[in-house]
Amino acid sequence: MGYELYEVIYHGLQDRSLKDHTIYQLSEEIFHRFYMLCRKKDIHIPYELYQDVKYEIMDEVQKFYRIKTYGFFNIKRYQE
């Protein structure tokens, strides 16, 4: 599922509907998309681990965001 996560992150960064989101909102939305992809593939995150997994993935999204948008003021400028 690691490759799929990076695909979801990359497509989230390219999604024009997310251009006005803060980095936290963006990482939450991308996590939600990844979570729905997991559910579609019948992969479930145990309730006890959900928050830990969520914050770990959101952290990964934020790291990826910072790498991809380095030199741009915000995601809106990155997408232009």
N, CA, C and O atoms as a Tinker XYZ file with bonds, in Angstrom:
   320  protein
     1  N      0.812000   -1.207000    0.000000    73     2
     2  CA     0.000000    0.000000    0.000000    64     1     3
     3  C      0.851000    1.265000    0.000000    63     2     4     5
     4  O      0.309000    2.361000   -0.139000    81     3
     5  N      2.168000    1.144000    0.151000    73     3     6
     6  CA     3.021000    2.329000    0.178000    64     5     7
     7  C      2.997000    3.089000   -1.127000    63     6     8     9
     8  O      2.923000    4.317000   -1.139000    81     7
     9  N      3.059000    2.355000   -2.232000    73     7    10
    10  CA     3.027000    3.006000   -3.547000    64     9    11
    11  C      1.708000    3.748000   -3.752000    63    10    12    13
    12  O      1.694000    4.862000   -4.277000    81    11
    13  N      0.610000    3.136000   -3.340000    73    11    14
    14  CA    -0.695000    3.772000   -3.493000    64    13    15
    15  C     -0.782000    5.060000   -2.676000    63    14    16    17
    16  O     -1.396000    6.035000   -3.109000    81    15
    17  N     -0.171000    5.058000   -1.506000    73    15    18
    18  CA    -0.179000    6.263000   -0.675000    64    17    19
    19  C      0.474000    7.419000   -1.418000    63    18    20    21
    20  O     -0.068000    8.524000   -1.447000    81    19
    21  N      1.628000    7.174000   -2.017000    73    19    22
    22  CA     2.314000    8.247000   -2.724000    64    21    23
    23  C      1.557000    8.677000   -3.978000    63    22    24    25
    24  O      1.632000    9.839000   -4.379000    81    23
    25  N      0.840000    7.763000   -4.591000    73    23    26
    26  CA    -0.012000    8.128000   -5.730000    64    25    27
    27  C     -1.138000    9.055000   -5.272000    63    26    28    29
    28  O     -1.441000   10.047000   -5.936000    81    27
    29  N     -1.753000    8.728000   -4.138000    73    27    30
    30  CA    -2.835000    9.563000   -3.599000    64    29    31
    31  C     -2.285000   10.939000   -3.215000    63    30    32    33
    32  O     -2.924000   11.959000   -3.475000    81    31
    33  N     -1.116000   10.969000   -2.604000    73    31    34
    34  CA    -0.503000   12.253000   -2.228000    64    33    35
    35  C     -0.230000   13.081000   -3.478000    63    34    36    37
    36  O     -0.580000   14.259000   -3.532000    81    35
    37  N      0.390000   12.474000   -4.474000    73    35    38
    38  CA     0.724000   13.200000   -5.696000    64    37    39
    39  C     -0.531000   13.754000   -6.375000    63    38    40    41
    40  O     -0.554000   14.912000   -6.793000    81    39
    41  N     -1.558000   12.938000   -6.483000    73    39    42
    42  CA    -2.799000   13.408000   -7.115000    64    41    43
    43  C     -3.481000   14.477000   -6.262000    63    42    44    45
    44  O     -4.114000   15.386000   -6.798000    81    43
    45  N     -3.354000   14.373000   -4.945000    73    43    46
    46  CA    -3.906000   15.400000   -4.067000    64    45    47
    47  C     -3.219000   16.739000   -4.263000    63    46    48    49
    48  O     -3.867000   17.785000   -4.233000    81    47
    49  N     -1.899000   16.710000   -4.466000    73    47    50
    50  CA    -1.166000   17.954000   -4.710000    64    49    51
    51  C     -1.516000   18.573000   -6.058000    63    50    52    53
    52  O     -1.407000   19.787000   -6.232000    81    51
    53  N     -1.933000   17.750000   -7.006000    73    51    54
    54  CA    -2.302000   18.249000   -8.330000    64    53    55
    55  C     -3.765000   18.676000   -8.409000    63    54    56    57
    56  O     -4.157000   19.350000   -9.362000    81    55
    57  N     -4.572000   18.298000   -7.429000    73    55    58
    58  CA    -6.009000   18.563000   -7.434000    64    57    59
    59  C     -6.280000   20.053000   -7.210000    63    58    60    61
    60  O     -5.972000   20.598000   -6.151000    81    59
    61  N     -6.851000   20.687000   -8.205000    73    59    62
    62  CA    -7.117000   22.139000   -8.131000    64    61    63
    63  C     -8.173000   22.496000   -7.088000    63    62    64    65
    64  O     -8.211000   23.633000   -6.618000    81    63
    65  N     -9.027000   21.549000   -6.718000    73    63    66
    66  CA   -10.060000   21.845000   -5.720000    64    65    67
    67  C     -9.469000   21.989000   -4.317000    63    66    68    69
    68  O    -10.152000   22.460000   -3.407000    81    67
    69  N     -8.223000   21.594000   -4.133000    73    67    70
    70  CA    -7.571000   21.684000   -2.823000    64    69    71
    71  C     -6.603000   22.860000   -2.723000    63    70    72    73
    72  O     -5.855000   22.966000   -1.751000    81    71
    73  N     -6.612000   23.736000   -3.711000    73    71    74
    74  CA    -5.597000   24.795000   -3.770000    64    73    75
    75  C     -5.680000   25.820000   -2.646000    63    74    76    77
    76  O     -4.673000   26.450000   -2.320000    81    75
    77  N     -6.850000   26.003000   -2.047000    73    75    78
    78  CA    -6.992000   26.988000   -0.982000    64    77    79
    79  C     -6.924000   26.374000    0.412000    63    78    80    81
    80  O     -7.192000   27.055000    1.402000    81    79
    81  N     -6.572000   25.107000    0.497000    73    79    82
    82  CA    -6.489000   24.421000    1.786000    64    81    83
    83  C     -5.164000   24.740000    2.479000    63    82    84    85
    84  O     -4.144000   24.987000    1.835000    81    83
    85  N     -5.212000   24.726000    3.801000    73    83    86
    86  CA    -3.965000   24.816000    4.566000    64    85    87
    87  C     -3.271000   23.461000    4.477000    63    86    88    89
    88  O     -3.859000   22.487000    4.008000    81    87
    89  N     -2.031000   23.403000    4.922000    73    87    90
    90  CA    -1.299000   22.138000    4.859000    64    89    91
    91  C     -1.982000   21.082000    5.733000    63    90    92    93
    92  O     -1.976000   19.900000    5.389000    81    91
    93  N     -2.564000   21.495000    6.850000    73    91    94
    94  CA    -3.260000   20.533000    7.720000    64    93    95
    95  C     -4.527000   20.016000    7.046000    63    94    96    97
    96  O     -4.793000   18.814000    7.054000    81    95
    97  N     -5.307000   20.925000    6.462000    73    95    98
    98  CA    -6.529000   20.514000    5.761000    64    97    99
    99  C     -6.200000   19.615000    4.574000    63    98   100   101
   100  O     -6.900000   18.637000    4.313000    81    99
   101  N     -5.140000   19.950000    3.865000    73    99   102
   102  CA    -4.716000   19.153000    2.725000    64   101   103
   103  C     -4.324000   17.748000    3.170000    63   102   104   105
   104  O     -4.721000   16.765000    2.544000    81   103
   105  N     -3.549000   17.647000    4.243000    73   103   106
   106  CA    -3.124000   16.327000    4.710000    64   105   107
   107  C     -4.312000   15.516000    5.227000    63   106   108   109
   108  O     -4.341000   14.299000    5.049000    81   107
   109  N     -5.291000   16.162000    5.863000    73   107   110
   110  CA    -6.498000   15.453000    6.293000    64   109   111
   111  C     -7.280000   14.917000    5.102000    63   110   112   113
   112  O     -7.734000   13.773000    5.117000    81   111
   113  N     -7.437000   15.732000    4.081000    73   111   114
   114  CA    -8.181000   15.316000    2.890000    64   113   115
   115  C     -7.475000   14.169000    2.176000    63   114   116   117
   116  O     -8.121000   13.216000    1.739000    81   115
   117  N     -6.181000   14.256000    2.058000    73   115   118
   118  CA    -5.432000   13.182000    1.400000    64   117   119
   119  C     -5.498000   11.908000    2.236000    63   118   120   121
   120  O     -5.607000   10.814000    1.682000    81   119
   121  N     -5.435000   12.032000    3.559000    73   119   122
   122  CA    -5.602000   10.845000    4.400000    64   121   123
   123  C     -6.973000   10.228000    4.173000    63   122   124   125
   124  O     -7.096000    9.009000    4.056000    81   123
   125  N     -7.991000   11.055000    4.112000    73   123   126
   126  CA    -9.351000   10.545000    3.902000    64   125   127
   127  C     -9.443000    9.793000    2.574000    63   126   128   129
   128  O    -10.060000    8.729000    2.507000    81   127
   129  N     -8.842000   10.332000    1.530000    73   127   130
   130  CA    -8.846000    9.661000    0.225000    64   129   131
   131  C     -8.112000    8.323000    0.297000    63   130   132   133
   132  O     -8.565000    7.331000   -0.274000    81   131
   133  N     -6.983000    8.299000    0.998000    73   131   134
   134  CA    -6.230000    7.057000    1.146000    64   133   135
   135  C     -7.019000    6.042000    1.965000    63   134   136   137
   136  O     -7.026000    4.851000    1.653000    81   135
   137  N     -7.679000    6.519000    3.009000    73   135   138
   138  CA    -8.493000    5.648000    3.850000    64   137   139
   139  C     -9.626000    5.024000    3.033000    63   138   140   141
   140  O     -9.915000    3.836000    3.175000    81   139
   141  N    -10.261000    5.822000    2.183000    73   139   142
   142  CA   -11.336000    5.299000    1.346000    64   141   143
   143  C    -10.795000    4.290000    0.328000    63   142   144   145
   144  O    -11.470000    3.310000    0.013000    81   143
   145  N     -9.596000    4.520000   -0.183000    73   143   146
   146  CA    -8.964000    3.560000   -1.092000    64   145   147
   147  C     -8.713000    2.234000   -0.369000    63   146   148   149
   148  O     -8.939000    1.162000   -0.931000    81   147
   149  N     -8.250000    2.310000    0.865000    73   147   150
   150  CA    -8.031000    1.096000    1.659000    64   149   151
   151  C     -9.342000    0.356000    1.880000    63   150   152   153
   152  O     -9.403000   -0.866000    1.749000    81   151
   153  N    -10.382000    1.096000    2.214000    73   151   154
   154  CA   -11.689000    0.458000    2.426000    64   153   155
   155  C    -12.184000   -0.212000    1.159000    63   154   156   157
   156  O    -12.762000   -1.298000    1.210000    81   155
   157  N    -11.957000    0.435000    0.016000    73   155   158
   158  CA   -12.380000   -0.137000   -1.259000    64   157   159
   159  C    -11.647000   -1.451000   -1.536000    63   158   160   161
   160  O    -12.210000   -2.374000   -2.124000    81   159
   161  N    -10.393000   -1.523000   -1.108000    73   159   162
   162  CA    -9.589000   -2.737000   -1.309000    64   161   163
   163  C     -9.765000   -3.732000   -0.164000    63   162   164   165
   164  O     -9.042000   -4.724000   -0.074000    81   163
   165  N    -10.732000   -3.456000    0.706000    73   163   166
   166  CA   -11.062000   -4.318000    1.840000    64   165   167
   167  C     -9.905000   -4.443000    2.831000    63   166   168   169
   168  O     -9.667000   -5.509000    3.400000    81   167
   169  N     -9.198000   -3.339000    3.022000    73   167   170
   170  CA    -8.135000   -3.259000    4.026000    64   169   171
   171  C     -8.648000   -2.338000    5.126000    63   170   172   173
   172  O     -8.992000   -1.183000    4.873000    81   171
   173  N     -8.694000   -2.852000    6.330000    73   171   174
   174  CA    -9.259000   -2.085000    7.437000    64   173   175
   175  C     -8.182000   -1.733000    8.456000    63   174   176   177
   176  O     -7.301000   -2.539000    8.751000    81   175
   177  N     -8.266000   -0.532000    8.981000    73   175   178
   178  CA    -7.359000   -0.079000   10.033000    64   177   179
   179  C     -8.060000   -0.338000   11.363000    63   178   180   181
   180  O     -9.164000    0.161000   11.580000    81   179
   181  N     -7.444000   -1.107000   12.254000    73   179   182
   182  CA    -8.082000   -1.378000   13.552000    64   181   183
   183  C     -8.358000   -0.073000   14.305000    63   182   184   185
   184  O     -7.568000    0.870000   14.247000    81   183
   185  N     -9.464000   -0.037000   14.992000    73   183   186
   186  CA    -9.887000    1.164000   15.717000    64   185   187
   187  C     -8.812000    1.656000   16.681000    63   186   188   189
   188  O     -8.598000    2.860000   16.823000    81   187
   189  N     -8.141000    0.722000   17.337000    73   187   190
   190  CA    -7.122000    1.092000   18.331000    64   189   191
   191  C     -5.938000    1.826000   17.684000    63   190   192   193
   192  O     -5.261000    2.618000   18.339000    81   191
   193  N     -5.699000    1.561000   16.413000    73   191   194
   194  CA    -4.550000    2.146000   15.720000    64   193   195
   195  C     -4.923000    3.303000   14.805000    63   194   196   197
   196  O     -4.041000    3.949000   14.238000    81   195
   197  N     -6.197000    3.571000   14.655000    73   195   198
   198  CA    -6.669000    4.551000   13.676000    64   197   199
   199  C     -5.995000    5.922000   13.847000    63   198   200   201
   200  O     -5.468000    6.473000   12.881000    81   199
   201  N     -6.008000    6.467000   15.057000    73   199   202
   202  CA    -5.432000    7.798000   15.275000    64   201   203
   203  C     -3.936000    7.817000   15.003000    63   202   204   205
   204  O     -3.428000    8.769000   14.411000    81   203
   205  N     -3.230000    6.787000   15.424000    73   203   206
   206  CA    -1.791000    6.713000   15.176000    64   205   207
   207  C     -1.499000    6.637000   13.684000    63   206   208   209
   208  O     -0.609000    7.322000   13.181000    81   207
   209  N     -2.249000    5.809000   12.988000    73   207   210
   210  CA    -2.067000    5.670000   11.540000    64   209   211
   211  C     -2.410000    6.982000   10.836000    63   210   212   213
   212  O     -1.703000    7.411000    9.924000    81   211
   213  N     -3.493000    7.608000   11.267000    73   211   214
   214  CA    -3.911000    8.875000   10.663000    64   213   215
   215  C     -2.815000    9.932000   10.795000    63   214   216   217
   216  O     -2.453000   10.576000    9.811000    81   215
   217  N     -2.290000   10.109000   12.000000    73   215   218
   218  CA    -1.271000   11.135000   12.199000    64   217   219
   219  C      0.042000   10.786000   11.513000    63   218   220   221
   220  O      0.757000   11.678000   11.056000    81   219
   221  N      0.362000    9.513000   11.437000    73   219   222
   222  CA     1.580000    9.086000   10.738000    64   221   223
   223  C      1.471000    9.384000    9.238000    63   222   224   225
   224  O      2.419000    9.874000    8.626000    81   223
   225  N      0.321000    9.087000    8.662000    73   223   226
   226  CA     0.115000    9.354000    7.233000    64   225   227
   227  C      0.044000   10.855000    6.976000    63   226   228   229
   228  O      0.588000   11.340000    5.984000    81   227
   229  N     -0.623000   11.593000    7.861000    73   227   230
   230  CA    -0.681000   13.046000    7.691000    64   229   231
   231  C      0.715000   13.654000    7.772000    63   230   232   233
   232  O      1.025000   14.592000    7.037000    81   231
   233  N      1.548000   13.136000    8.647000    73   231   234
   234  CA     2.933000   13.599000    8.750000    64   233   235
   235  C      3.687000   13.316000    7.454000    63   234   236   237
   236  O      4.447000   14.158000    6.975000    81   235
   237  N      3.474000   12.136000    6.895000    73   235   238
   238  CA     4.115000   11.769000    5.629000    64   237   239
   239  C      3.646000   12.690000    4.497000    63   238   240   241
   240  O      4.442000   13.098000    3.651000    81   239
   241  N      2.362000   13.009000    4.489000    73   239   242
   242  CA     1.808000   13.925000    3.482000    64   241   243
   243  C      2.473000   15.292000    3.604000    63   242   244   245
   244  O      2.845000   15.900000    2.600000    81   243
   245  N      2.619000   15.771000    4.833000    73   243   246
   246  CA     3.217000   17.086000    5.040000    64   245   247
   247  C      4.688000   17.106000    4.638000    63   246   248   249
   248  O      5.164000   18.111000    4.111000    81   247
   249  N      5.416000   16.016000    4.876000    73   247   250
   250  CA     6.813000   15.939000    4.423000    64   249   251
   251  C      6.881000   15.973000    2.899000    63   250   252   253
   252  O      7.686000   16.702000    2.319000    81   251
   253  N      6.035000   15.184000    2.266000    73   251   254
   254  CA     5.988000   15.131000    0.802000    64   253   255
   255  C      5.602000   16.496000    0.241000    63   254   256   257
   256  O      6.172000   16.946000   -0.754000    81   255
   257  N      4.641000   17.149000    0.874000    73   255   258
   258  CA     4.194000   18.492000    0.469000    64   257   259
   259  C      5.370000   19.472000    0.502000    63   258   260   261
   260  O      5.581000   20.227000   -0.447000    81   259
   261  N      6.120000   19.455000    1.578000    73   259   262
   262  CA     7.254000   20.377000    1.718000    64   261   263
   263  C      8.337000   20.114000    0.671000    63   262   264   265
   264  O      8.966000   21.050000    0.177000    81   263
   265  N      8.551000   18.852000    0.338000    73   263   266
   266  CA     9.550000   18.515000   -0.677000    64   265   267
   267  C      9.090000   18.971000   -2.059000    63   266   268   269
   268  O      9.857000   19.584000   -2.801000    81   267
   269  N      7.840000   18.672000   -2.403000    73   267   270
   270  CA     7.334000   18.979000   -3.744000    64   269   271
   271  C      7.121000   20.473000   -3.968000    63   270   272   273
   272  O      7.282000   20.952000   -5.090000    81   271
   273  N      6.767000   21.212000   -2.933000    73   271   274
   274  CA     6.437000   22.631000   -3.106000    64   273   275
   275  C      7.565000   23.544000   -2.650000    63   274   276   277
   276  O      7.348000   24.742000   -2.469000    81   275
   277  N      8.763000   23.003000   -2.461000    73   275   278
   278  CA     9.886000   23.824000   -2.024000    64   277   279
   279  C     10.097000   24.974000   -3.012000    63   278   280   281
   280  O     10.212000   24.759000   -4.218000    81   279
   281  N     10.145000   26.186000   -2.482000    73   279   282
   282  CA    10.355000   27.362000   -3.321000    64   281   283
   283  C      9.070000   28.052000   -3.724000    63   282   284   285
   284  O      9.108000   29.139000   -4.300000    81   283
   285  N      7.936000   27.443000   -3.436000    73   283   286
   286  CA     6.642000   28.057000   -3.741000    64   285   287
   287  C      6.024000   28.555000   -2.442000    63   286   288   289
   288  O      6.200000   27.951000   -1.384000    81   287
   289  N      5.300000   29.661000   -2.536000    73   287   290
   290  CA     4.699000   30.270000   -1.349000    64   289   291
   291  C      3.587000   29.393000   -0.776000    63   290   292   293
   292  O      3.467000   29.269000    0.442000    81   291
   293  N      2.785000   28.791000   -1.630000    73   291   294
   294  CA     1.697000   27.920000   -1.193000    64   293   295
   295  C      1.352000   26.945000   -2.311000    63   294   296   297
   296  O      1.956000   26.977000   -3.382000    81   295
   297  N      0.396000   26.094000   -2.059000    73   295   298
   298  CA     0.038000   25.071000   -3.050000    64   297   299
   299  C     -0.593000   25.690000   -4.292000    63   298   300   301
   300  O     -0.477000   25.145000   -5.390000    81   299
   301  N     -1.250000   26.812000   -4.120000    73   299   302
   302  CA    -1.854000   27.504000   -5.272000    64   301   303
   303  C     -0.785000   27.918000   -6.266000    63   302   304   305
   304  O     -0.950000   27.744000   -7.474000    81   303
   305  N      0.321000   28.470000   -5.757000    73   303   306
   306  CA     1.441000   28.865000   -6.632000    64   305   307
   307  C      2.110000   27.644000   -7.255000    63   306   308   309
   308  O      2.543000   27.695000   -8.406000    81   307
   309  N      2.197000   26.554000   -6.507000    73   307   310
   310  CA     2.799000   25.320000   -7.012000    64   309   311
   311  C      2.000000   24.771000   -8.197000    63   310   312   313
   312  O      2.586000   24.274000   -9.159000    81   311
   313  N      0.689000   24.857000   -8.135000    73   311   314
   314  CA    -0.165000   24.304000   -9.176000    64   313   315
   315  C     -0.212000   25.165000  -10.434000    63   314   316   317
   316  O     -0.642000   24.683000  -11.482000    81   315
   317  N      0.213000   26.408000  -10.363000    73   315   318
   318  CA     0.136000   27.299000  -11.528000    64   317   319
   319  C      1.191000   26.978000  -12.560000    63   318   320
   320  O      1.260000   27.636000  -13.598000    81   319
